[in-house]
């Protein structure tokens, strides 16, 4: 798949959700919400809605936002991330 690392992040969040569901529902809900954010990010990207993509990422919680930005940097390059999302990846 084209966005290999973003897909890996989504799968990791799903696995964390599954791990916590029934044991710690608050944590499960948090991971589900983070995964839904990643699904939204992917939808905006594939629809070519870069402004909406940037706004969505900017409004995400810090930890999943960092994961998404780093995944995009690995998949598309640091220059793409800076030019389209405004984040510098070190």
PDB file of N, CA, C and O in Angstrom:
ATOM      1  N   UNK A   1       0.845  -1.190   0.000  1.00  0.00           N
ATOM      2  CA  UNK A   1       0.000   0.000   0.000  1.00  0.00           C
ATOM      3  C   UNK A   1       0.877   1.235   0.000  1.00  0.00           C
ATOM      4  O   UNK A   1       1.996   1.211   0.512  1.00  0.00           O
ATOM      5  N   UNK A   2       0.380   2.296  -0.563  1.00  0.00           N
ATOM      6  CA  UNK A   2       1.141   3.520  -0.739  1.00  0.00           C
ATOM      7  C   UNK A   2       1.535   4.169   0.588  1.00  0.00           C
ATOM      8  O   UNK A   2       2.669   4.627   0.729  1.00  0.00           O
ATOM      9  N   UNK A   3       0.638   4.220   1.549  1.00  0.00           N
ATOM     10  CA  UNK A   3       0.932   4.832   2.841  1.00  0.00           C
ATOM     11  C   UNK A   3       1.185   3.738   3.883  1.00  0.00           C
ATOM     12  O   UNK A   3       0.425   3.583   4.838  1.00  0.00           O
ATOM     13  N   UNK A   4       2.247   3.000   3.680  1.00  0.00           N
ATOM     14  CA  UNK A   4       2.558   1.832   4.505  1.00  0.00           C
ATOM     15  C   UNK A   4       2.629   2.174   5.997  1.00  0.00           C
ATOM     16  O   UNK A   4       2.055   1.462   6.820  1.00  0.00           O
ATOM     17  N   UNK A   5       3.313   3.233   6.344  1.00  0.00           N
ATOM     18  CA  UNK A   5       3.496   3.562   7.758  1.00  0.00           C
ATOM     19  C   UNK A   5       2.232   4.124   8.395  1.00  0.00           C
ATOM     20  O   UNK A   5       1.977   3.884   9.575  1.00  0.00           O
ATOM     21  N   UNK A   6       1.444   4.860   7.640  1.00  0.00           N
ATOM     22  CA  UNK A   6       0.166   5.338   8.159  1.00  0.00           C
ATOM     23  C   UNK A   6      -0.776   4.156   8.395  1.00  0.00           C
ATOM     24  O   UNK A   6      -1.512   4.133   9.382  1.00  0.00           O
ATOM     25  N   UNK A   7      -0.751   3.186   7.498  1.00  0.00           N
ATOM     26  CA  UNK A   7      -1.557   1.978   7.695  1.00  0.00           C
ATOM     27  C   UNK A   7      -1.085   1.187   8.913  1.00  0.00           C
ATOM     28  O   UNK A   7      -1.895   0.623   9.648  1.00  0.00           O
ATOM     29  N   UNK A   8       0.221   1.150   9.118  1.00  0.00           N
ATOM     30  CA  UNK A   8       0.763   0.481  10.306  1.00  0.00           C
ATOM     31  C   UNK A   8       0.290   1.157  11.586  1.00  0.00           C
ATOM     32  O   UNK A   8      -0.047   0.482  12.559  1.00  0.00           O
ATOM     33  N   UNK A   9       0.264   2.484  11.587  1.00  0.00           N
ATOM     34  CA  UNK A   9      -0.219   3.230  12.743  1.00  0.00           C
ATOM     35  C   UNK A   9      -1.687   2.912  13.005  1.00  0.00           C
ATOM     36  O   UNK A   9      -2.080   2.694  14.150  1.00  0.00           O
ATOM     37  N   UNK A  10      -2.487   2.886  11.963  1.00  0.00           N
ATOM     38  CA  UNK A  10      -3.908   2.556  12.109  1.00  0.00           C
ATOM     39  C   UNK A  10      -4.078   1.159  12.706  1.00  0.00           C
ATOM     40  O   UNK A  10      -4.888   0.962  13.612  1.00  0.00           O
ATOM     41  N   UNK A  11      -3.324   0.205  12.205  1.00  0.00           N
ATOM     42  CA  UNK A  11      -3.416  -1.171  12.705  1.00  0.00           C
ATOM     43  C   UNK A  11      -2.984  -1.249  14.171  1.00  0.00           C
ATOM     44  O   UNK A  11      -3.594  -1.968  14.963  1.00  0.00           O
ATOM     45  N   UNK A  12      -1.944  -0.517  14.527  1.00  0.00           N
ATOM     46  CA  UNK A  12      -1.472  -0.507  15.908  1.00  0.00           C
ATOM     47  C   UNK A  12      -2.546   0.049  16.851  1.00  0.00           C
ATOM     48  O   UNK A  12      -2.761  -0.486  17.939  1.00  0.00           O
ATOM     49  N   UNK A  13      -3.210   1.113  16.428  1.00  0.00           N
ATOM     50  CA  UNK A  13      -4.271   1.689  17.246  1.00  0.00           C
ATOM     51  C   UNK A  13      -5.441   0.720  17.381  1.00  0.00           C
ATOM     52  O   UNK A  13      -6.052   0.626  18.446  1.00  0.00           O
ATOM     53  N   UNK A  14      -5.752   0.002  16.308  1.00  0.00           N
ATOM     54  CA  UNK A  14      -6.813  -1.007  16.370  1.00  0.00           C
ATOM     55  C   UNK A  14      -6.433  -2.111  17.354  1.00  0.00           C
ATOM     56  O   UNK A  14      -7.256  -2.529  18.169  1.00  0.00           O
ATOM     57  N   UNK A  15      -5.199  -2.580  17.281  1.00  0.00           N
ATOM     58  CA  UNK A  15      -4.745  -3.630  18.189  1.00  0.00           C
ATOM     59  C   UNK A  15      -4.793  -3.167  19.642  1.00  0.00           C
ATOM     60  O   UNK A  15      -5.135  -3.948  20.530  1.00  0.00           O
ATOM     61  N   UNK A  16      -4.458  -1.923  19.887  1.00  0.00           N
ATOM     62  CA  UNK A  16      -4.540  -1.386  21.248  1.00  0.00           C
ATOM     63  C   UNK A  16      -5.989  -1.311  21.712  1.00  0.00           C
ATOM     64  O   UNK A  16      -6.294  -1.610  22.866  1.00  0.00           O
ATOM     65  N   UNK A  17      -6.877  -0.912  20.811  1.00  0.00           N
ATOM     66  CA  UNK A  17      -8.302  -0.890  21.142  1.00  0.00           C
ATOM     67  C   UNK A  17      -8.763  -2.290  21.555  1.00  0.00           C
ATOM     68  O   UNK A  17      -9.405  -2.458  22.593  1.00  0.00           O
ATOM     69  N   UNK A  18      -8.437  -3.275  20.748  1.00  0.00           N
ATOM     70  CA  UNK A  18      -8.846  -4.657  21.022  1.00  0.00           C
ATOM     71  C   UNK A  18      -8.280  -5.131  22.355  1.00  0.00           C
ATOM     72  O   UNK A  18      -8.956  -5.835  23.106  1.00  0.00           O
ATOM     73  N   UNK A  19      -7.046  -4.749  22.647  1.00  0.00           N
ATOM     74  CA  UNK A  19      -6.405  -5.142  23.902  1.00  0.00           C
ATOM     75  C   UNK A  19      -7.160  -4.607  25.119  1.00  0.00           C
ATOM     76  O   UNK A  19      -7.269  -5.300  26.131  1.00  0.00           O
ATOM     77  N   UNK A  20      -7.674  -3.398  25.033  1.00  0.00           N
ATOM     78  CA  UNK A  20      -8.294  -2.759  26.192  1.00  0.00           C
ATOM     79  C   UNK A  20      -9.807  -2.936  26.277  1.00  0.00           C
ATOM     80  O   UNK A  20     -10.376  -2.786  27.359  1.00  0.00           O
ATOM     81  N   UNK A  21     -10.470  -3.248  25.175  1.00  0.00           N
ATOM     82  CA  UNK A  21     -11.928  -3.350  25.207  1.00  0.00           C
ATOM     83  C   UNK A  21     -12.345  -4.457  26.183  1.00  0.00           C
ATOM     84  O   UNK A  21     -11.841  -5.579  26.126  1.00  0.00           O
ATOM     85  N   UNK A  22     -13.261  -4.119  27.065  1.00  0.00           N
ATOM     86  CA  UNK A  22     -13.726  -5.063  28.072  1.00  0.00           C
ATOM     87  C   UNK A  22     -12.899  -5.052  29.342  1.00  0.00           C
ATOM     88  O   UNK A  22     -13.367  -5.506  30.386  1.00  0.00           O
ATOM     89  N   UNK A  23     -11.675  -4.541  29.273  1.00  0.00           N
ATOM     90  CA  UNK A  23     -10.799  -4.465  30.443  1.00  0.00           C
ATOM     91  C   UNK A  23     -10.700  -3.041  30.983  1.00  0.00           C
ATOM     92  O   UNK A  23     -10.765  -2.815  32.191  1.00  0.00           O
ATOM     93  N   UNK A  24     -10.544  -2.107  30.085  1.00  0.00           N
ATOM     94  CA  UNK A  24     -10.446  -0.694  30.444  1.00  0.00           C
ATOM     95  C   UNK A  24     -11.124   0.080  29.319  1.00  0.00           C
ATOM     96  O   UNK A  24     -10.483   0.491  28.352  1.00  0.00           O
ATOM     97  N   UNK A  25     -12.420   0.267  29.465  1.00  0.00           N
ATOM     98  CA  UNK A  25     -13.201   0.849  28.384  1.00  0.00           C
ATOM     99  C   UNK A  25     -12.808   2.286  28.068  1.00  0.00           C
ATOM    100  O   UNK A  25     -12.945   2.714  26.922  1.00  0.00           O
ATOM    101  N   UNK A  26     -12.321   3.045  29.053  1.00  0.00           N
ATOM    102  CA  UNK A  26     -11.870   4.408  28.786  1.00  0.00           C
ATOM    103  C   UNK A  26     -10.670   4.406  27.843  1.00  0.00           C
ATOM    104  O   UNK A  26     -10.610   5.195  26.901  1.00  0.00           O
ATOM    105  N   UNK A  27      -9.722   3.518  28.103  1.00  0.00           N
ATOM    106  CA  UNK A  27      -8.554   3.404  27.218  1.00  0.00           C
ATOM    107  C   UNK A  27      -8.985   2.909  25.840  1.00  0.00           C
ATOM    108  O   UNK A  27      -8.491   3.398  24.824  1.00  0.00           O
ATOM    109  N   UNK A  28      -9.886   1.958  25.801  1.00  0.00           N
ATOM    110  CA  UNK A  28     -10.368   1.433  24.523  1.00  0.00           C
ATOM    111  C   UNK A  28     -10.999   2.550  23.697  1.00  0.00           C
ATOM    112  O   UNK A  28     -10.750   2.657  22.497  1.00  0.00           O
ATOM    113  N   UNK A  29     -11.812   3.376  24.340  1.00  0.00           N
ATOM    114  CA  UNK A  29     -12.452   4.487  23.636  1.00  0.00           C
ATOM    115  C   UNK A  29     -11.424   5.486  23.116  1.00  0.00           C
ATOM    116  O   UNK A  29     -11.585   6.030  22.024  1.00  0.00           O
ATOM    117  N   UNK A  30     -10.372   5.727  23.889  1.00  0.00           N
ATOM    118  CA  UNK A  30      -9.323   6.645  23.457  1.00  0.00           C
ATOM    119  C   UNK A  30      -8.640   6.119  22.190  1.00  0.00           C
ATOM    120  O   UNK A  30      -8.441   6.860  21.227  1.00  0.00           O
ATOM    121  N   UNK A  31      -8.285   4.827  22.205  1.00  0.00           N
ATOM    122  CA  UNK A  31      -7.635   4.245  21.027  1.00  0.00           C
ATOM    123  C   UNK A  31      -8.573   4.220  19.832  1.00  0.00           C
ATOM    124  O   UNK A  31      -8.135   4.422  18.700  1.00  0.00           O
ATOM    125  N   UNK A  32      -9.866   3.973  20.068  1.00  0.00           N
ATOM    126  CA  UNK A  32     -10.835   3.982  18.973  1.00  0.00           C
ATOM    127  C   UNK A  32     -10.933   5.380  18.366  1.00  0.00           C
ATOM    128  O   UNK A  32     -10.982   5.525  17.145  1.00  0.00           O
ATOM    129  N   UNK A  33     -10.961   6.403  19.209  1.00  0.00           N
ATOM    130  CA  UNK A  33     -11.036   7.779  18.718  1.00  0.00           C
ATOM    131  C   UNK A  33      -9.779   8.144  17.921  1.00  0.00           C
ATOM    132  O   UNK A  33      -9.866   8.792  16.878  1.00  0.00           O
ATOM    133  N   UNK A  34      -8.619   7.727  18.415  1.00  0.00           N
ATOM    134  CA  UNK A  34      -7.370   8.003  17.702  1.00  0.00           C
ATOM    135  C   UNK A  34      -7.354   7.292  16.351  1.00  0.00           C
ATOM    136  O   UNK A  34      -6.916   7.862  15.352  1.00  0.00           O
ATOM    137  N   UNK A  35      -7.828   6.058  16.320  1.00  0.00           N
ATOM    138  CA  UNK A  35      -7.886   5.321  15.053  1.00  0.00           C
ATOM    139  C   UNK A  35      -8.844   6.000  14.086  1.00  0.00           C
ATOM    140  O   UNK A  35      -8.551   6.102  12.895  1.00  0.00           O
ATOM    141  N   UNK A  36      -9.984   6.466  14.583  1.00  0.00           N
ATOM    142  CA  UNK A  36     -10.930   7.176  13.725  1.00  0.00           C
ATOM    143  C   UNK A  36     -10.303   8.432  13.147  1.00  0.00           C
ATOM    144  O   UNK A  36     -10.567   8.781  11.996  1.00  0.00           O
ATOM    145  N   UNK A  37      -9.478   9.115  13.928  1.00  0.00           N
ATOM    146  CA  UNK A  37      -8.765  10.280  13.409  1.00  0.00           C
ATOM    147  C   UNK A  37      -7.843   9.887  12.257  1.00  0.00           C
ATOM    148  O   UNK A  37      -7.766  10.589  11.249  1.00  0.00           O
ATOM    149  N   UNK A  38      -7.150   8.770  12.411  1.00  0.00           N
ATOM    150  CA  UNK A  38      -6.257   8.303  11.346  1.00  0.00           C
ATOM    151  C   UNK A  38      -7.067   7.945  10.100  1.00  0.00           C
ATOM    152  O   UNK A  38      -6.638   8.229   8.982  1.00  0.00           O
ATOM    153  N   UNK A  39      -8.227   7.327  10.281  1.00  0.00           N
ATOM    154  CA  UNK A  39      -9.080   7.002   9.135  1.00  0.00           C
ATOM    155  C   UNK A  39      -9.537   8.282   8.423  1.00  0.00           C
ATOM    156  O   UNK A  39      -9.579   8.324   7.194  1.00  0.00           O
ATOM    157  N   UNK A  40      -9.874   9.312   9.185  1.00  0.00           N
ATOM    158  CA  UNK A  40     -10.255  10.599   8.596  1.00  0.00           C
ATOM    159  C   UNK A  40      -9.086  11.196   7.817  1.00  0.00           C
ATOM    160  O   UNK A  40      -9.262  11.697   6.706  1.00  0.00           O
ATOM    161  N   UNK A  41      -7.895  11.140   8.406  1.00  0.00           N
ATOM    162  CA  UNK A  41      -6.692  11.669   7.754  1.00  0.00           C
ATOM    163  C   UNK A  41      -6.474  10.966   6.413  1.00  0.00           C
ATOM    164  O   UNK A  41      -6.211  11.615   5.400  1.00  0.00           O
ATOM    165  N   UNK A  42      -6.583   9.656   6.415  1.00  0.00           N
ATOM    166  CA  UNK A  42      -6.400   8.903   5.164  1.00  0.00           C
ATOM    167  C   UNK A  42      -7.447   9.294   4.128  1.00  0.00           C
ATOM    168  O   UNK A  42      -7.127   9.446   2.949  1.00  0.00           O
ATOM    169  N   UNK A  43      -8.687   9.457   4.558  1.00  0.00           N
ATOM    170  CA  UNK A  43      -9.754   9.827   3.629  1.00  0.00           C
ATOM    171  C   UNK A  43      -9.486  11.200   3.013  1.00  0.00           C
ATOM    172  O   UNK A  43      -9.653  11.379   1.806  1.00  0.00           O
ATOM    173  N   UNK A  44      -9.072  12.169   3.830  1.00  0.00           N
ATOM    174  CA  UNK A  44      -8.756  13.496   3.309  1.00  0.00           C
ATOM    175  C   UNK A  44      -7.585  13.427   2.333  1.00  0.00           C
ATOM    176  O   UNK A  44      -7.619  14.066   1.282  1.00  0.00           O
ATOM    177  N   UNK A  45      -6.556  12.661   2.669  1.00  0.00           N
ATOM    178  CA  UNK A  45      -5.388  12.548   1.806  1.00  0.00           C
ATOM    179  C   UNK A  45      -5.788  11.971   0.445  1.00  0.00           C
ATOM    180  O   UNK A  45      -5.462  12.540  -0.597  1.00  0.00           O
ATOM    181  N   UNK A  46      -6.494  10.842   0.461  1.00  0.00           N
ATOM    182  CA  UNK A  46      -6.837  10.184  -0.797  1.00  0.00           C
ATOM    183  C   UNK A  46      -7.858  10.975  -1.609  1.00  0.00           C
ATOM    184  O   UNK A  46      -7.947  10.795  -2.824  1.00  0.00           O
ATOM    185  N   UNK A  47      -8.624  11.844  -0.965  1.00  0.00           N
ATOM    186  CA  UNK A  47      -9.566  12.707  -1.677  1.00  0.00           C
ATOM    187  C   UNK A  47      -8.878  13.963  -2.209  1.00  0.00           C
ATOM    188  O   UNK A  47      -9.486  14.746  -2.938  1.00  0.00           O
ATOM    189  N   UNK A  48      -7.608  14.152  -1.843  1.00  0.00           N
ATOM    190  CA  UNK A  48      -6.875  15.329  -2.295  1.00  0.00           C
ATOM    191  C   UNK A  48      -7.253  16.599  -1.555  1.00  0.00           C
ATOM    192  O   UNK A  48      -7.012  17.703  -2.043  1.00  0.00           O
ATOM    193  N   UNK A  49      -7.843  16.448  -0.384  1.00  0.00           N
ATOM    194  CA  UNK A  49      -8.290  17.595   0.416  1.00  0.00           C
ATOM    195  C   UNK A  49      -7.193  17.981   1.413  1.00  0.00           C
ATOM    196  O   UNK A  49      -7.314  17.728   2.612  1.00  0.00           O
ATOM    197  N   UNK A  50      -6.136  18.589   0.909  1.00  0.00           N
ATOM    198  CA  UNK A  50      -4.968  18.863   1.741  1.00  0.00           C
ATOM    199  C   UNK A  50      -5.231  19.910   2.814  1.00  0.00           C
ATOM    200  O   UNK A  50      -4.668  19.816   3.905  1.00  0.00           O
ATOM    201  N   UNK A  51      -6.068  20.901   2.536  1.00  0.00           N
ATOM    202  CA  UNK A  51      -6.380  21.886   3.566  1.00  0.00           C
ATOM    203  C   UNK A  51      -7.135  21.222   4.721  1.00  0.00           C
ATOM    204  O   UNK A  51      -6.812  21.448   5.887  1.00  0.00           O
ATOM    205  N   UNK A  52      -8.128  20.413   4.399  1.00  0.00           N
ATOM    206  CA  UNK A  52      -8.885  19.699   5.424  1.00  0.00           C
ATOM    207  C   UNK A  52      -7.989  18.726   6.187  1.00  0.00           C
ATOM    208  O   UNK A  52      -8.133  18.547   7.397  1.00  0.00           O
ATOM    209  N   UNK A  53      -7.063  18.103   5.460  1.00  0.00           N
ATOM    210  CA  UNK A  53      -6.107  17.186   6.071  1.00  0.00           C
ATOM    211  C   UNK A  53      -5.268  17.922   7.111  1.00  0.00           C
ATOM    212  O   UNK A  53      -5.104  17.445   8.234  1.00  0.00           O
ATOM    213  N   UNK A  54      -4.744  19.075   6.737  1.00  0.00           N
ATOM    214  CA  UNK A  54      -3.912  19.851   7.662  1.00  0.00           C
ATOM    215  C   UNK A  54      -4.705  20.285   8.881  1.00  0.00           C
ATOM    216  O   UNK A  54      -4.209  20.185  10.004  1.00  0.00           O
ATOM    217  N   UNK A  55      -5.926  20.765   8.685  1.00  0.00           N
ATOM    218  CA  UNK A  55      -6.768  21.197   9.802  1.00  0.00           C
ATOM    219  C   UNK A  55      -7.048  20.020  10.733  1.00  0.00           C
ATOM    220  O   UNK A  55      -6.965  20.160  11.954  1.00  0.00           O
ATOM    221  N   UNK A  56      -7.378  18.864  10.163  1.00  0.00           N
ATOM    222  CA  UNK A  56      -7.656  17.675  10.977  1.00  0.00           C
ATOM    223  C   UNK A  56      -6.442  17.309  11.820  1.00  0.00           C
ATOM    224  O   UNK A  56      -6.570  17.063  13.020  1.00  0.00           O
ATOM    225  N   UNK A  57      -5.275  17.272  11.205  1.00  0.00           N
ATOM    226  CA  UNK A  57      -4.051  16.911  11.923  1.00  0.00           C
ATOM    227  C   UNK A  57      -3.753  17.940  13.006  1.00  0.00           C
ATOM    228  O   UNK A  57      -3.388  17.572  14.123  1.00  0.00           O
ATOM    229  N   UNK A  58      -3.903  19.215  12.692  1.00  0.00           N
ATOM    230  CA  UNK A  58      -3.635  20.274  13.673  1.00  0.00           C
ATOM    231  C   UNK A  58      -4.522  20.144  14.911  1.00  0.00           C
ATOM    232  O   UNK A  58      -4.108  20.515  16.009  1.00  0.00           O
ATOM    233  N   UNK A  59      -5.721  19.627  14.746  1.00  0.00           N
ATOM    234  CA  UNK A  59      -6.683  19.535  15.848  1.00  0.00           C
ATOM    235  C   UNK A  59      -6.635  18.209  16.607  1.00  0.00           C
ATOM    236  O   UNK A  59      -7.376  18.018  17.571  1.00  0.00           O
ATOM    237  N   UNK A  60      -5.776  17.305  16.179  1.00  0.00           N
ATOM    238  CA  UNK A  60      -5.656  16.009  16.854  1.00  0.00           C
ATOM    239  C   UNK A  60      -4.917  16.160  18.184  1.00  0.00           C
ATOM    240  O   UNK A  60      -4.186  17.127  18.401  1.00  0.00           O
ATOM    241  N   UNK A  61      -5.127  15.178  19.071  1.00  0.00           N
ATOM    242  CA  UNK A  61      -4.332  15.118  20.294  1.00  0.00           C
ATOM    243  C   UNK A  61      -2.864  14.961  19.923  1.00  0.00           C
ATOM    244  O   UNK A  61      -2.532  14.460  18.849  1.00  0.00           O
ATOM    245  N   UNK A  62      -1.994  15.392  20.824  1.00  0.00           N
ATOM    246  CA  UNK A  62      -0.560  15.449  20.532  1.00  0.00           C
ATOM    247  C   UNK A  62       0.032  14.106  20.114  1.00  0.00           C
ATOM    248  O   UNK A  62       0.690  14.025  19.077  1.00  0.00           O
ATOM    249  N   UNK A  63      -0.184  13.070  20.886  1.00  0.00           N
ATOM    250  CA  UNK A  63       0.462  11.777  20.605  1.00  0.00           C
ATOM    251  C   UNK A  63       0.054  11.201  19.250  1.00  0.00           C
ATOM    252  O   UNK A  63       0.932  10.859  18.459  1.00  0.00           O
ATOM    253  N   UNK A  64      -1.249  11.079  18.948  1.00  0.00           N
ATOM    254  CA  UNK A  64      -1.590  10.547  17.626  1.00  0.00           C
ATOM    255  C   UNK A  64      -1.181  11.486  16.488  1.00  0.00           C
ATOM    256  O   UNK A  64      -0.850  11.027  15.395  1.00  0.00           O
ATOM    257  N   UNK A  65      -1.203  12.807  16.743  1.00  0.00           N
ATOM    258  CA  UNK A  65      -0.766  13.759  15.712  1.00  0.00           C
ATOM    259  C   UNK A  65       0.695  13.511  15.362  1.00  0.00           C
ATOM    260  O   UNK A  65       1.060  13.477  14.187  1.00  0.00           O
ATOM    261  N   UNK A  66       1.520  13.338  16.374  1.00  0.00           N
ATOM    262  CA  UNK A  66       2.936  13.068  16.119  1.00  0.00           C
ATOM    263  C   UNK A  66       3.107  11.772  15.337  1.00  0.00           C
ATOM    264  O   UNK A  66       3.944  11.690  14.439  1.00  0.00           O
ATOM    265  N   UNK A  67       2.319  10.768  15.675  1.00  0.00           N
ATOM    266  CA  UNK A  67       2.381   9.503  14.947  1.00  0.00           C
ATOM    267  C   UNK A  67       2.011   9.671  13.484  1.00  0.00           C
ATOM    268  O   UNK A  67       2.665   9.108  12.607  1.00  0.00           O
ATOM    269  N   UNK A  68       0.965  10.444  13.216  1.00  0.00           N
ATOM    270  CA  UNK A  68       0.526  10.686  11.844  1.00  0.00           C
ATOM    271  C   UNK A  68       1.582  11.470  11.069  1.00  0.00           C
ATOM    272  O   UNK A  68       1.905  11.116   9.935  1.00  0.00           O
ATOM    273  N   UNK A  69       2.116  12.516  11.663  1.00  0.00           N
ATOM    274  CA  UNK A  69       3.124  13.336  10.988  1.00  0.00           C
ATOM    275  C   UNK A  69       4.366  12.497  10.683  1.00  0.00           C
ATOM    276  O   UNK A  69       4.909  12.572   9.581  1.00  0.00           O
ATOM    277  N   UNK A  70       4.808  11.715  11.636  1.00  0.00           N
ATOM    278  CA  UNK A  70       5.982  10.867  11.410  1.00  0.00           C
ATOM    279  C   UNK A  70       5.709   9.806  10.345  1.00  0.00           C
ATOM    280  O   UNK A  70       6.581   9.504   9.530  1.00  0.00           O
ATOM    281  N   UNK A  71       4.503   9.243  10.350  1.00  0.00           N
ATOM    282  CA  UNK A  71       4.148   8.246   9.335  1.00  0.00           C
ATOM    283  C   UNK A  71       4.151   8.877   7.944  1.00  0.00           C
ATOM    284  O   UNK A  71       4.672   8.289   6.996  1.00  0.00           O
ATOM    285  N   UNK A  72       3.572  10.067   7.820  1.00  0.00           N
ATOM    286  CA  UNK A  72       3.610  10.762   6.525  1.00  0.00           C
ATOM    287  C   UNK A  72       5.051  11.065   6.121  1.00  0.00           C
ATOM    288  O   UNK A  72       5.395  10.947   4.945  1.00  0.00           O
ATOM    289  N   UNK A  73       5.893  11.451   7.068  1.00  0.00           N
ATOM    290  CA  UNK A  73       7.296  11.732   6.750  1.00  0.00           C
ATOM    291  C   UNK A  73       7.992  10.480   6.229  1.00  0.00           C
ATOM    292  O   UNK A  73       8.782  10.549   5.287  1.00  0.00           O
ATOM    293  N   UNK A  74       7.698   9.339   6.842  1.00  0.00           N
ATOM    294  CA  UNK A  74       8.308   8.087   6.383  1.00  0.00           C
ATOM    295  C   UNK A  74       7.755   7.667   5.030  1.00  0.00           C
ATOM    296  O   UNK A  74       8.490   7.145   4.192  1.00  0.00           O
ATOM    297  N   UNK A  75       6.467   7.893   4.813  1.00  0.00           N
ATOM    298  CA  UNK A  75       5.832   7.458   3.567  1.00  0.00           C
ATOM    299  C   UNK A  75       6.073   8.412   2.401  1.00  0.00           C
ATOM    300  O   UNK A  75       6.278   7.969   1.271  1.00  0.00           O
ATOM    301  N   UNK A  76       6.049   9.717   2.666  1.00  0.00           N
ATOM    302  CA  UNK A  76       6.083  10.700   1.587  1.00  0.00           C
ATOM    303  C   UNK A  76       7.298  11.627   1.632  1.00  0.00           C
ATOM    304  O   UNK A  76       7.562  12.356   0.676  1.00  0.00           O
ATOM    305  N   UNK A  77       8.024  11.598   2.726  1.00  0.00           N
ATOM    306  CA  UNK A  77       9.222  12.413   2.855  1.00  0.00           C
ATOM    307  C   UNK A  77       9.003  13.643   3.719  1.00  0.00           C
ATOM    308  O   UNK A  77       7.900  14.183   3.803  1.00  0.00           O
ATOM    309  N   UNK A  78      10.070  14.064   4.350  1.00  0.00           N
ATOM    310  CA  UNK A  78      10.025  15.221   5.244  1.00  0.00           C
ATOM    311  C   UNK A  78       9.675  16.504   4.503  1.00  0.00           C
ATOM    312  O   UNK A  78       8.989  17.367   5.051  1.00  0.00           O
ATOM    313  N   UNK A  79      10.137  16.639   3.266  1.00  0.00           N
ATOM    314  CA  UNK A  79       9.822  17.837   2.485  1.00  0.00           C
ATOM    315  C   UNK A  79       8.318  17.941   2.232  1.00  0.00           C
ATOM    316  O   UNK A  79       7.740  19.021   2.354  1.00  0.00           O
ATOM    317  N   UNK A  80       7.687  16.822   1.882  1.00  0.00           N
ATOM    318  CA  UNK A  80       6.237  16.827   1.648  1.00  0.00           C
ATOM    319  C   UNK A  80       5.508  17.256   2.912  1.00  0.00           C
ATOM    320  O   UNK A  80       4.579  18.062   2.853  1.00  0.00           O
ATOM    321  N   UNK A  81       5.924  16.722   4.053  1.00  0.00           N
ATOM    322  CA  UNK A  81       5.278  17.057   5.321  1.00  0.00           C
ATOM    323  C   UNK A  81       5.408  18.555   5.600  1.00  0.00           C
ATOM    324  O   UNK A  81       4.433  19.197   5.989  1.00  0.00           O
ATOM    325  N   UNK A  82       6.587  19.107   5.410  1.00  0.00           N
ATOM    326  CA  UNK A  82       6.789  20.528   5.683  1.00  0.00           C
ATOM    327  C   UNK A  82       5.974  21.393   4.720  1.00  0.00           C
ATOM    328  O   UNK A  82       5.318  22.346   5.141  1.00  0.00           O
ATOM    329  N   UNK A  83       6.016  21.062   3.442  1.00  0.00           N
ATOM    330  CA  UNK A  83       5.339  21.867   2.427  1.00  0.00           C
ATOM    331  C   UNK A  83       3.815  21.796   2.540  1.00  0.00           C
ATOM    332  O   UNK A  83       3.133  22.792   2.297  1.00  0.00           O
ATOM    333  N   UNK A  84       3.280  20.647   2.902  1.00  0.00           N
ATOM    334  CA  UNK A  84       1.828  20.454   2.895  1.00  0.00           C
ATOM    335  C   UNK A  84       1.172  20.530   4.270  1.00  0.00           C
ATOM    336  O   UNK A  84       0.001  20.891   4.389  1.00  0.00           O
ATOM    337  N   UNK A  85       1.932  20.190   5.299  1.00  0.00           N
ATOM    338  CA  UNK A  85       1.342  20.172   6.647  1.00  0.00           C
ATOM    339  C   UNK A  85       1.942  21.224   7.564  1.00  0.00           C
ATOM    340  O   UNK A  85       1.360  21.564   8.593  1.00  0.00           O
ATOM    341  N   UNK A  86       3.107  21.740   7.189  1.00  0.00           N
ATOM    342  CA  UNK A  86       3.735  22.779   7.988  1.00  0.00           C
ATOM    343  C   UNK A  86       4.509  22.272   9.203  1.00  0.00           C
ATOM    344  O   UNK A  86       4.840  23.047  10.100  1.00  0.00           O
ATOM    345  N   UNK A  87       4.793  20.986   9.230  1.00  0.00           N
ATOM    346  CA  UNK A  87       5.556  20.415  10.347  1.00  0.00           C
ATOM    347  C   UNK A  87       6.956  20.069   9.883  1.00  0.00           C
ATOM    348  O   UNK A  87       7.152  19.536   8.791  1.00  0.00           O
ATOM    349  N   UNK A  88       7.924  20.378  10.728  1.00  0.00           N
ATOM    350  CA  UNK A  88       9.304  20.013  10.467  1.00  0.00           C
ATOM    351  C   UNK A  88       9.612  18.764  11.265  1.00  0.00           C
ATOM    352  O   UNK A  88       9.448  18.742  12.485  1.00  0.00           O
ATOM    353  N   UNK A  89      10.054  17.734  10.585  1.00  0.00           N
ATOM    354  CA  UNK A  89      10.384  16.467  11.231  1.00  0.00           C
ATOM    355  C   UNK A  89      11.899  16.400  11.373  1.00  0.00           C
ATOM    356  O   UNK A  89      12.637  16.496  10.393  1.00  0.00           O
ATOM    357  N   UNK A  90      12.339  16.236  12.601  1.00  0.00           N
ATOM    358  CA  UNK A  90      13.788  16.208  12.860  1.00  0.00           C
ATOM    359  C   UNK A  90      14.301  14.802  12.956  1.00  0.00           C
ATOM    360  O   UNK A  90      15.495  14.594  13.170  1.00  0.00           O
TER     361      UNK A  90
END
